[in-house]
Amino acid sequence: MQLAVDRIVRLMDGRSVSYAQYGNPGGFPIVNAHGGLACRLDVAAADAAAAAAGVRLISPDRPGVGRSDPHPGRTIDDWARDVAGLLDLIDVDRFAVMGWSMGGQYAAAVGHALPHRVTRVAIIAGARPLTEPGIFDELPTMDRLLSRAAQRVPWLAAQWFRIMRLAAGAAPTWYGRLAARELGPADGSVLREDGFAAFARMTCQAVRQPAGAVEEYRAWMRPRGFAPEELTVPVDVWAGTRDELVNESWPHRLAARIPNATLNIRDGGHFMAHLHYREIFDALMR
């Protein structure tokens, strides 16, 4: 699969932000907030669906991820300013935003901070705010371990991310097969269909900067400046019936708290978006 655009821009504060673009360059702009341990490449499989839907899919790397410069101490809310700066530089005014897994919180932050520019938000297999009581304990074991390590022993977490990059780079097919087995049948079939090497390539970029990957896990544990009840833009909450990573109550509880939310439960696992990209895009363009 070829990238329509894979570029780097410089924000007003001097930091560089890398992004990929998929679909139709002249289409309706949708910004993607990638998942945790992912990067700008996590929607590469959506290229054809975006083109068919008439979508210009813009997928930036967050600070310290992929080829974007780090921003130590950042919060989830800070990313909204980065998105606004990026879109100003590429002449995009109104847009929708989608976020998968960890990226769901970043998509919500953009919708909250930029309601005059955001037409609609999609939260896909997303977590509830981790600073709320009891939510952290409902995370998958690996996310809990990485979050705690990032806070308490960041050097050890960084070493883990270095090992991940070495493994994914040295044996991409093996790495993809291992991830598919760990994620379960529903997500394993998605990784197999997309190509194990593609997943490994995304992982290599996601942890290209080990310290940046550590900051990803530190950032999502910091308080954010809004509650779900404060979102004023329309929000689509998406979840898969066979998701083995997200607590099955989360999408229902999250949608119930957002004033203008639509809950969409579909077949699939944590990677359910790969099976429903066209429907997600069509909903975002309503």
Summary of the structure (lengths in Angstrom):
residues: 286
radius of gyration: 17.2
end to end distance: 28.0
largest distance: 47.2
contacts: 1056
relative contact order: 0.16
helix: 47%
strand: 18%
